Amino acid sequence: MNSLFFLPVTLLLGILLGNLYFRGLWTTVQKLSTTQNPILLTLGSFFGRLAIALTGFAFVLAIAQENAIWHLIVCLGAFIWVKKKGVGGGV
């Protein structure tokens, strides 16, 4: 796939992954006070969010054969930008 074409796709994927990760974190924190097993909720949410994020980053590395490290940096940057901008649902 053309590297310049895939760069905006990588950026959007990073934003999507960041939103999923931080919205999931926010939902977990909101539900901690009402759950019967907060440790199970915390660990389950963490490993679920981690699996989704790592799968997304691995997808970026698999699709971007040339300059894959730059695509990963763009994706990670967008992921972190979502957290800094507060786009992730009030986190």
C-alpha positions in Angstrom: 0.0 0.0 0.0 1.2 3.5 -0.8 2.9 5.0 2.3 1.5 8.5 1.9 -2.0 7.2 1.3 -1.9 5.1 4.5 -0.6 7.9 6.8 -4.0 9.6 7.2 -5.5 6.1 7.8 -2.9 5.5 10.5 -3.8 8.8 12.1 -7.5 8.0 12.1 -6.8 4.6 13.5 -4.8 6.1 16.3 -7.6 8.5 17.2 -10.1 5.6 17.1 -8.0 3.4 19.3 -7.4 6.3 21.7 -11.1 6.9 21.9 -11.9 3.3 22.6 -9.2 2.9 25.2 -9.9 6.0 27.2 -13.7 5.8 26.9 -13.4 2.2 28.2 -11.2 3.5 31.1 -13.8 6.2 31.9 -16.6 3.7 31.8 -14.7 1.4 34.1 -14.0 4.1 36.6 -17.7 5.1 36.6 -18.8 1.6 37.3 -16.3 0.8 40.1 -18.5 2.2 42.9 -21.5 0.0 41.9 -19.9 -3.3 41.0 -19.7 -6.3 43.4 -16.2 -7.3 42.3 -14.1 -4.2 41.5 -10.8 -6.1 41.1 -12.3 -8.3 38.4 -13.8 -5.3 36.6 -10.5 -3.4 36.7 -8.4 -6.3 35.5 -10.9 -7.4 32.9 -11.2 -3.9 31.5 -7.5 -3.3 31.5 -6.6 -6.5 29.6 -9.5 -6.0 27.2 -8.5 -2.4 26.4 -4.8 -3.5 26.2 -5.7 -6.3 23.7 -7.7 -4.0 21.5 -4.9 -1.3 21.5 -2.1 -3.8 20.8 -4.1 -5.4 18.0 -4.6 -2.0 16.4 -0.9 -1.2 16.7 0.0 -4.6 15.3 -2.4 -4.0 12.4 -0.6 -0.8 11.6 2.8 -2.5 11.6 1.4 -5.3 9.4 -0.2 -3.1 6.8 2.6 -0.5 6.5 5.4 -2.5 5.0 7.6 0.5 4.2 8.4 3.1 6.8 6.3 1.0 9.4 8.0 2.7 12.3 6.8 6.1 11.2 3.3 4.9 10.8 3.5 3.4 14.3 4.8 6.7 15.7 1.9 8.6 14.0 -0.6 6.1 15.4 0.8 6.3 18.9 0.9 10.1 18.7 -2.8 10.3 17.8 -3.5 7.8 20.6 -1.8 10.0 23.1 -3.3 13.2 21.5 -6.8 11.9 22.3 -5.9 11.7 25.9 -4.3 15.1 26.0 -7.3 16.7 24.3 -9.9 15.0 26.5 -11.6 13.5 23.5 -11.9 10.2 25.2 -15.1 10.9 27.1 -14.3 13.2 29.9 -11.1 11.6 31.1 
